[in-house]
Amino acid sequence: MQNDPELNGKYLGTISRDFVKVSDTLKEASYQIRKRGFSNFPVFPVCKEEQPIGQILLDRSTASLEWNYYVTYLDEFVQRGLVEDQESFQAAYKDPDEFCCLFVVDKDFTNFVFIPYPED
């Protein structure tokens, strides 16, 4: 569960452009998930089409974004069989106060990606 080099060329530009706009919202959602005790491992699935994982947080058509942003956490990935080794996921998970865990879903690429939040 690391940043895939394939991400750099094809996706990093569009995700980074969106991320600058949505990072404060995602950081606050991550904080609230952890503060309220839902999970210590929030995940934000991002995709250009609808997908079944999580709940929609930011819709690209109404928020002038290139990607749709959903919100969920590790438990849903375990329940759906998308993460089989929960302990390895937790060990690889980066500090949620500093990094956003995105689950990028697209035709040619599906993977977890950690992007650092912009510094204040």
N, C-alpha and C positions, 0 to 999 in steps of 0.2 A: 504494500500500500504506500506507494511513493508517487511523487510527481513524475509522470511519464514524459520522456523526451519528445514523443510524438505530439504532445500538447503544445509545445512551444510554437511551432510554425502555424499549425492549422487553427488552433482555438485560443491561444493565449491572448492575441490581440482583441478579439471580440469579447472575451470574458473579462479582460482587464478594463476595457472601456465601460462595460456595464458595472463592473465591481466598484469602480470609483463612485458611481451614482448610488449604489445600493449597500455599500459596506456598513454604513451606520445602522441601517435597518436590520441587516443580518447580524451584526454584532449585538444589538439590543435583543433580538429574538433569541440568540444563543445564550445571552445572559439570563433572560427570563426563563428559558427552559431549564437551565441549571439551578437558578435561584428557587424556582418552584418545585424542584425535586423530580421533574419528569425524567431527566437523564443528564449524565455528565458528558454525553457524547452526541451533541446536536450535529445534524447533517442537513445540508441544503442541496437537494437535487436540482439541477439546472438542465433545461432542454428547450428546444425550439417548438416542439409539438407537445400535446398533452401526454402525460404519463401517469401511472397509477400510484407512485410512491409519494407518500406525504400529502400535505395539504398545500394548496396554492397560497403563496405569500405575496408575490409580485407578478402580475400578468404583463407580459411584454407588450400586448396590444394597448393596454391602458396606461402603462408607465413609460412609454417611449424607450423600451429596452430591446436588445436583440435576443435575449433569453428569458424564459419563464423561470421563476424562482419558487421552489417549494420548500417546506420545512418539515422535518421529521427527526428521528434520532435512531441510534444504533439498534434498539429493540425491534423496530420494524424490519430492518435489513436481516436480522437474525430470524425473525418469524417467517419472512418470505424466502429464506434459504439463500440470500444473496451474500451473506457473511456467515461462513461456517465456523471459523475459528475466532470466536469473540475475544479471547485473551490476546491473540496477535493483533487484532484490530485496535484494542484498547492500548496496547504497548506502542503501536505506531502512531496513534492519534496525537496530534500536536496540541500544545496549549491553546484552549479555545478563547482565551483572552487576547491572544496574539495572532492566531490563525483561524481562518474560516475553512471548514471542511465542506467542499463541494463534491457532489456526485454528478459528474458530467455525463449526460446521456445524449448521444447523437448516433447517426447511422453507422459511422465508421469508428466510433470511439466511445467507450463506456468505462469510466474509472473514477476513483476518488482522487481529488486534488486538493492540496492545502495551499491557500493563498493568504499571505500576511495582510492583516488589516493595515490601512494607512495610519501612520503615526499622527497623533493629534497636533 
